[in-house]
């Protein structure tokens, strides 16, 4: 998908890939990972299972009342 896009637009695939990796802050195994947010989906799943809001990524504190 990204390769085809780069060919059509004249962008260098490897430069575009490196820019995307740098912007996301992590390497991707599949281009489909750009379209979904696995970390957010995992947090939502944990919230649904345990009934606790685990907060945003990088924020480890949990408020208890």
Secondary structure, 3 states (H helix, E strand, C coil): CHHHHHHHHCCCHHHHHHHHHHHHCCCCCCHHHHCCCHHHHHHHHHHHHHCCCCCCCCCCCCCCC
